[in-house]
């Protein structure tokens, strides 16, 4: 929840300083004034990850525009871009001449253990592997579609592991998509055949009770899921992998959005 408090403060600040770029029509009743500005590229770093738009341009739905401008000592960036990075809904109300902002929850993959905290939100328990083969918010792709947020489990045949989050009963449900990553079958026909024969079982456990279990294969990639979390203090996710010829396989849990 600290992330959301920080997010709200950032949005309030941006409302004061951000140059708003909208594809929607602005009200003609307000006077317009031309001001001299210059494009001044900056890097956007979110949770230590570089999320800067390519070529320093942002597509606002109609045009490619600079992702940052500089005017009289301040940087101005598209509010829609910032809202997208923080997964907030943003709309233009022409009648009220208002920008409507709404938070959409938090991704499970962003709840990582932080040094100095009393209760780390995340813990890992590895069954078969000496080290957890798990990646947080890596580049992921299923059936040709790319994803930025999520968890990728990388396991060999027969391997299994689990991850636990301390949710403290703050959320009502988890919405996500789960499936085999395209890299499971990339590179050769042999790998493609192994991909078809791969099955991953993912189980969601809340406070020791099984909430949902799914068997995921090539035919069921990706599968949209909703896991009920009302009153759940501790969420555990277990993954078991069965692959052909002992090959390495990757199971992606993408856009795992926690809803209040």
GILINSUL-V569831 format. One record per residue. N is the residue number from 1. OMEGA is omega in degrees with one decimal (NA if undefined). BURIAL is I if it has 16 or more other C-alpha atoms within 10 Angstrom, else O. D_CENTER is the distance of its C-alpha to the mean C-alpha in Angstrom with 1 decimal. Layout:
# GILINSUL-V569831
N;OMEGA;BURIAL;D_CENTER, N;OMEGA;BURIAL;D_CENTER
This chain:
# GILINSUL-V569831
1;177.4;O;15.8, 2;179.3;O;16.9, 3;-178.4;O;13.6, 4;177.4;O;14.4, 5;178.0;O;18.0, 6;180.0;O;17.2, 7;180.0;I;15.1, 8;179.0;O;18.0, 9;179.6;O;20.4, 10;-179.7;O;18.7, 11;178.3;I;18.8, 12;177.9;O;22.4, 13;-179.2;O;23.3, 14;178.4;I;21.7, 15;-179.3;O;23.8, 16;-169.9;O;26.8, 17;-172.0;O;26.1, 18;171.9;I;23.7, 19;-170.7;I;25.4, 20;174.6;O;24.0, 21;178.2;I;23.5, 22;173.9;I;23.5, 23;-178.7;O;24.5, 24;-179.9;O;26.3, 25;175.7;O;30.0, 26;-176.6;O;30.9, 27;-178.0;O;33.9, 28;-177.5;O;37.2, 29;-178.9;O;38.9, 30;-179.4;O;37.4, 31;179.9;O;39.2, 32;-179.8;O;37.7, 33;178.2;O;38.4, 34;178.3;O;37.8, 35;179.5;O;36.7, 36;176.5;O;36.6, 37;175.9;O;33.1, 38;178.1;O;32.0, 39;-177.9;O;28.9, 40;-175.9;O;27.6, 41;174.8;I;24.5, 42;175.6;O;22.2, 43;177.0;O;19.2, 44;-178.3;O;15.9, 45;-179.6;O;14.5, 46;-177.9;O;11.3, 47;177.5;O;11.4, 48;-178.9;O;13.9, 49;-180.0;O;12.0, 50;-178.8;O;13.8, 51;-179.1;O;12.1, 52;177.5;I;15.5, 53;-179.3;O;16.3, 54;177.0;O;18.8, 55;178.7;O;22.4, 56;-178.9;I;21.7, 57;178.7;O;21.5, 58;179.4;I;19.2, 59;-175.0;O;19.8, 60;-178.5;I;20.4, 61;-179.7;O;21.1, 62;-177.7;O;24.7, 63;168.5;O;25.2, 64;-176.2;O;23.8, 65;177.1;O;24.3, 66;179.7;I;24.1, 67;175.6;I;20.9, 68;176.2;I;23.2, 69;-179.8;I;26.8, 70;-179.3;I;29.3, 71;175.2;O;32.0, 72;173.0;O;34.5, 73;-179.7;O;32.5, 74;175.1;O;29.1, 75;179.3;I;26.0, 76;-177.9;I;24.7, 77;179.7;I;21.3, 78;179.1;I;20.1, 79;179.0;I;18.8, 80;177.8;I;16.8, 81;179.6;I;14.9, 82;179.1;I;14.3, 83;179.4;I;13.2, 84;-179.5;O;10.7, 85;180.0;O;9.2, 86;176.4;I;9.3, 87;177.7;I;8.2, 88;174.7;I;11.9, 89;-179.0;O;14.3, 90;-178.2;I;17.2, 91;178.3;O;20.6, 92;177.0;I;24.1, 93;-176.0;O;27.1, 94;-178.8;O;30.1, 95;-179.1;O;32.6, 96;-175.9;O;31.5, 97;-173.0;O;30.5, 98;172.6;O;27.4, 99;-177.1;O;23.7, 100;-179.2;O;21.8, 101;179.9;O;18.5, 102;177.9;O;16.5, 103;-175.4;O;13.6, 104;-178.7;O;11.3, 105;-175.9;I;10.5, 106;179.0;I;8.3, 107;177.6;I;5.6, 108;-177.6;I;8.1, 109;177.3;I;6.9, 110;179.5;I;7.5, 111;-178.1;I;10.9, 112;177.1;O;12.9, 113;179.7;O;16.7, 114;-179.4;O;18.2, 115;177.0;O;21.8, 116;179.5;O;24.3, 117;179.7;O;22.7, 118;-179.1;O;25.0, 119;176.9;O;22.6, 120;-176.9;O;19.8, 121;-174.7;I;16.9, 122;173.5;I;16.3, 123;179.7;O;19.0, 124;174.3;O;19.5, 125;-177.3;O;22.6, 126;-178.6;O;23.5, 127;-171.0;O;26.2, 128;-175.1;O;27.4, 129;176.5;O;25.9, 130;178.2;O;27.1, 131;179.2;O;23.7, 132;176.7;I;20.3, 133;-174.7;O;18.9, 134;-177.8;I;15.3, 135;-176.7;O;12.6, 136;178.1;I;9.4, 137;176.4;I;6.6, 138;170.5;O;9.7, 139;-179.4;O;10.6, 140;-179.4;I;10.7, 141;175.9;I;13.1, 142;-179.0;I;14.7, 143;175.9;O;17.9, 144;179.9;O;17.4, 145;-177.2;O;14.1, 146;179.3;O;11.4, 147;-177.9;I;7.7, 148;-174.7;O;5.7, 149;177.2;I;2.6, 150;-179.8;I;5.3, 151;178.1;I;8.9, 152;177.5;I;11.9, 153;-177.8;I;15.3, 154;-171.6;I;18.2, 155;173.1;I;21.6, 156;-178.8;I;25.1, 157;178.1;I;27.4, 158;-179.3;O;28.1, 159;177.0;I;25.6, 160;176.8;I;23.5, 161;179.7;I;21.5, 162;176.1;I;19.7, 163;-175.5;I;17.2, 164;177.4;I;17.9, 165;176.2;I;16.2, 166;-175.2;I;18.5, 167;176.2;I;17.3, 168;175.7;O;20.7, 169;-174.0;O;20.9, 170;-171.0;I;18.6, 171;-178.1;I;16.6, 172;-178.2;O;18.1, 173;176.1;I;15.7, 174;175.3;I;12.6, 175;-177.4;I;11.4, 176;170.5;I;9.8, 177;-177.0;I;11.2, 178;-180.0;I;13.0, 179;178.6;I;15.3, 180;179.5;I;17.1, 181;179.9;I;15.7, 182;180.0;I;18.1, 183;177.6;I;19.2, 184;-175.9;I;20.9, 185;-178.2;I;23.6, 186;170.6;O;23.6, 187;-176.6;O;26.8, 188;177.2;O;29.7, 189;178.3;O;31.2, 190;178.6;O;31.5, 191;179.0;I;27.8, 192;178.3;I;27.3, 193;177.6;O;29.8, 194;178.4;I;28.2, 195;-179.5;I;24.8, 196;-176.8;I;26.7, 197;-176.3;O;28.3, 198;174.7;I;25.1, 199;176.2;I;24.1, 200;177.2;I;21.4, 201;179.5;I;21.7, 202;-176.3;I;18.9, 203;177.6;I;20.1, 204;-175.8;I;18.7, 205;178.7;I;21.2, 206;-179.5;I;21.6, 207;176.4;O;24.3, 208;-179.7;O;26.1, 209;179.2;O;26.0, 210;179.8;O;24.4, 211;-177.6;O;22.1, 212;176.2;O;21.2, 213;179.8;O;21.9, 214;171.4;O;21.1, 215;-173.9;O;22.6, 216;176.3;I;20.5, 217;-178.5;I;22.4, 218;-176.6;I;22.5, 219;-176.8;O;23.9, 220;177.9;O;21.1, 221;-9.6;I;18.1, 222;176.1;I;15.7, 223;176.6;O;16.4, 224;-177.2;O;14.7, 225;171.3;O;15.2, 226;-178.2;O;15.8, 227;179.0;I;16.8, 228;-177.0;I;19.0, 229;-176.2;I;18.5, 230;178.9;O;21.2, 231;-177.8;O;23.2, 232;177.5;I;21.3, 233;-177.8;O;21.6, 234;177.6;I;20.5, 235;177.2;I;18.0, 236;176.0;I;18.7, 237;178.0;I;17.1, 238;178.9;I;19.7, 239;176.8;I;19.6, 240;-175.5;I;22.9, 241;174.0;I;23.4, 242;-177.0;I;26.5, 243;176.8;I;27.0, 244;175.6;I;30.0, 245;177.1;O;32.2, 246;-177.4;O;30.0, 247;174.8;I;27.4, 248;178.1;I;24.0, 249;-176.6;I;21.2, 250;175.8;I;17.4, 251;-178.8;I;15.5, 252;170.2;I;11.8, 253;-170.6;I;9.8, 254;-178.9;I;6.9, 255;-179.1;I;4.7, 256;-173.3;I;6.8, 257;175.4;I;7.5, 258;-177.9;I;10.6, 259;178.7;I;13.2, 260;NA;O;16.3
